[in-house]
């Protein structure tokens, strides 16, 4: 029997894990504890320790994160507390109690200046507070080095849960005749449900002596403009999508212009079959009742 703690369970990824795990006979030998900031303060080591002891936790999936990228520029202390310090505490407790730890990180640890998909070993160089605090969390986890632990970097996450680009485009597509969407930022979306399934699939297979980093997103490559165009096409929206440059849509935080992730390592070591981005978008829109 495994006792699995899922933090940040009301976010996009946590919600997808919850939906996949609950009532699924495949996970009958696992008990999941789904928490959020209201039920478990992961920035408090004493609180974490008490919860883990009380529930005999042996596996942690850390989906909790400060993800308000622009707000983080003026709220750096809180972003650091959640993305860096809380992860350090989770790593320390995981090492002490021999707990498996899976942590979700981001493409924002890179500066977006590559011209080839980023591998796990490429040089990091975050350009925002969000990216820097996520990288600081990664480094803290690696320094503590709990065994049987993974960092999974992902990008452009969306889901039928929470707030995300897909939902925003669907809403604006119904409200506006035309939209300008950035075409000079390139990467790949990640359907949170696909990532959730991947995590649940690899969970029983994890066995490593040091923290390992993996990349995960859906397959394919596109810009935000391409993504928006496909959302409108699949939902039969008449909203016109026009390409604009990043400089025409200034934001407090700098985004990577190129964040394509090389996923060869996770596919090879865990024998994963990763879906193509259009197929996953189709699945998500059908689930939301927006596929026309």
N, C-alpha and C positions, 0 to 999 in steps of 0.2 A: 504493500500500500504506500503510495506517495502522497504527501501533503504539500500542495502547491499554492504558494502565495502569489497572487497577481496584483501588483500595485497599479495605480492609475486605471482602474478597471472601468471607469465611466468614459474614458477617452475612446478614440476610434479603434485602436488596436485591442485595448482591454475589452471593449464591448464585443468585438468579433471573437476573441478567445472565449469569452463567456458564452456566447451563442453557440459556438462549435462544441464546447466542452459539456455544457449542461444537457443532460438527458441523452448523451451519446454513450452507447454501451461499450465503445472502444476504450472509454476512460473510466470504466467501473472500478478499476484498481487505483484510481486517483481521486483525492478529495481536494477541491479547489476552494481557496479563500480569496474572494474578490473584494478588494479594498480601494478606497479613495482617500483624499486628504481629510475628509470629515471623519472617517473611521480608523485611519492609521496615519499618524504623522511620521513619515520616514526621515524627516530632518531631526528627529529626536531619538538618539541611540537607545535610551532607556525604554522608550515606548516600543521600538522595533524589537528589542530583546525580549521584552515581556510577551509580546504577541507571538513571536516565534517559539518561545518556550511553552506557552499555553496551548499552542496548536500543533506542536511537534513538527514544525515546518522543515522540510528537507530540500525544497526547490523554490526558488524565487524567479519570477518573470517580472522584471522591472519595466513597466510601461509608463510609469510616472515621469513627467517632464514639464519644464516650463517651455512652452512652444510658441508663445506670442513673440515672434521674431522681432517685430518693430518695437513693441513695448519694452522688450528686454534692454534696448539701448538706453532707456531712462530708468530701468528697474534692475540694474545689474546685480545688486546684492541678493534679491530674491531669486533671480535666474541662477546665480551661483549656488545658492542654498539648495535648490531642487536638483539642478543638473550636475553639480559637482559634489558638494558636501554630503548630500543624502546618499549618493551612490557610494562614496567612500565608506560611510557607516554600514551600508548593506554589504559591501565587500569584506569589511573587517569581521562582521558577524558571520558571514558565509564561510570565511576561512576558519574562524574559531570553532564553528559547529559543523564543518564539513558539508555545507549546503551548496547545491548547484545554483548558479546565478546566471541568468540570461538578461542582458541589458540592451536596450534599443538606443542606438545613436543615429547619426545623421550625415548626409553629404556636405553639410555646412562646415565640417571640419577641414574641408579643402577650400582653396581660393578660386577654383573654377577656371584656372588658366591652362589646364591640360588640353591636349588634342587627341588623346587616346583614353578609353575608359579607365577610371581610377581602380587600381588594385589596392588590396589591404595594406601593402607595404609602401605605397606612395607617400611622399612628403606632405604632411598636413600644414595648413596655413590659414586658419579661420579669419574671416574678414568682418565678423560681427560679434557682438556680445553673446548672442545665442550660440554661435559656433564655437566660440572660445570656451564658454562654460561647459558645453558638451564634451569638448576635447579634454578639458581639465578633469572632468569626470572619468573619461576613458583612462587617462594617465594615472589617476588615483587608484582605479580598479586594477590596473596592471601592476602598480607598485605593491599593492597589498597581495595580489596574485592568489585569489582563492582557486583551488583546483576545480576542474569540471565546470568552468565558467566561460561564457561567450559574450562578445560584443557584436551586435548586428547593426551595421550601418545601412540606412535605407533613405529613400528620397520621395518627395512629392506624394505623400500619403493621402489617400481619400477613402471614403467608406459611406455606407448608408447611415452611419452614426456621426454625430458631431458636426462641426463646421469645417468645410474644406472647399477646394477649388471647384469640384464637380457640382456641389450644391449651390455655390455662388453663381456659377454659369447658368445653371438651370433656372435659378430665380431671376437673374438679370435678363436671360433670354425671353422670359415672359413679360418683363417690364419695359424693355428697350427695343428699338428698331435696329440699333447697331452698337457695337462695342469695339474698343481698341484693346488688343491683347498682345503682350510682348512676344516677339519672334526670335530675339537674339539671346535667349536663355534656353539651353538644350539639356535634356536629361531623359528620365523615364519615370512615369507614375508608378506608384505601388498601391495596389488594392489591399487594404488592411486585412481583408479576409484571407487573401492568399498568404500574406506574411504570417498571420495567426495560425493557419493550417501548417505552414512550414515549421513554425516553432513547436507545435504540438507533435509533429512527425519526428523531429530530431531530438526531442526531449529525452526519450529513453536511450538514445545512442551516444549521448555526450560522455566523453571520457578523455580528458586531457590534463596534463600536469601544469600547464600555464594558461593564462587567459588567451583565448584565440579570438581574432577579429575576422568577421565575415561581412561580405556585401550582399544585400538582397534588394531587388526591385523587380518589377515585371520585365519581360523581354521587349526589346525594341528601342528606338530612339526617336525623339520628337521635341518640338518646342512647345511652350505654353500656348502659342497661337494654334499649332496643329491640334493640341489637346482640346482646346475650346471649339475648334471647327468640328471635330469628331463628336463632341458632346451635343452640339446643335444638330448635326446630321442625324445621329441616332435618336434624338428626342423629337425630331421633326420640327425644330424651332425655325422660324423665319428670320430670326435675328442675324444681321450681317456682322461677321467677325472681320475686323481690319487689323493688319499687322502694324505694330508700333515698336520702336526701340526702347530699351531700358531707360535711356535718358529722358524719354518723354513721360515716364511714370516714376518719378523719384520717390524713394521710400527711406525712412530713417536708417534701416539696416541694409547693408549691401548683400545682394544675393550672388551665388556663384553663377557665372555665365555658362559654365559647362560642368555638369555633375553626373555624367554617365558613369555607372558603376560596373566594374568587371565582376561577374558572379561565378566565374569558373570554380573557385575554391569551394564554395558551399555546395554547388551542384556535384562536384567530384567527390567530396568527402561524405556527403549525406545523401547522395543519389537522388537529388531533387529534380523534379520536372517543373520548371517555372513557366506559368502561362504568359502568352503574348498580351501586351497592354490593351489592345482593342477587344480581345475576347473577355478580359476581366472587366473592362468598362461596360461592355454589353451585359455581363452578368449583374453588375452593380445597378445599372439603370433598370433592368428587369425587376430586380428585387425592390427597387424604389417605386416601381410602377410608372417609370418615366420613359421606357423604351417604346417607341412608336413604330 
